[in-house]
Amino acid sequence: MNQPHLIANQTPWYREPWPWILMSGPAAAVVASFVSLYFAVSGADPLVADDYYKEGLAINRTIDRDRAASAQGYRAAVMMGAEGTMVRVQLTGSGAKPQALRLRFIHPTKAGLDRSVTARQIQPGWYEADVELVPAAHWYVQLEDVGQSWRLTGEWQQGDASFVLEPRKG
């Protein structure tokens, strides 16, 4: 009697493609979860403040600074140098013109890129400072006196030669 050959060529499971294809999906998910875990643990989120309660209490002081700038009629025209390494500020208003102003360039998402410079008065109402900014499309800008009794705010799109800072309405 002849016996039929059931399986003539029997290969081990790991030599077949289908088990590997079926296992590749869950394996990719495990690798992706470890990559996500690395990104989550490797750095703190700079947009979340650790002392949010204190920052909330400081809002009233900030509003008072905006009101003080508005009461004195302060307004500033800011002109950037061609290479973006020099800034000139013309401060107008009925209030006294300080000898120096603090100009802060605030990056919207990366606090490590923020820059603060002190602009010295070159003639009454005119101030000048050197600044080194990394290329970024958008910046928030604050101008204040050194004593931080008033402030002006605005936004600057890098590439614009000039922009205006005014007290925040509110």
Secondary structure, DSSP 8 states (H G I E B T S, - for coil): -----S-SS---GGGSHHHHHHHHHHHHHHHHHHHHHHHHHHS--TTS-TTHHHHHHTHHHHHHHHHHHHHTT-EEEEEE-TTSSEEEEEEESSS---SEEEEEEE-SS-GGG-EEEEEEEEETTEEEEE------SEEEEEEEETT-S-EEEEEEETT-SEEEEB----
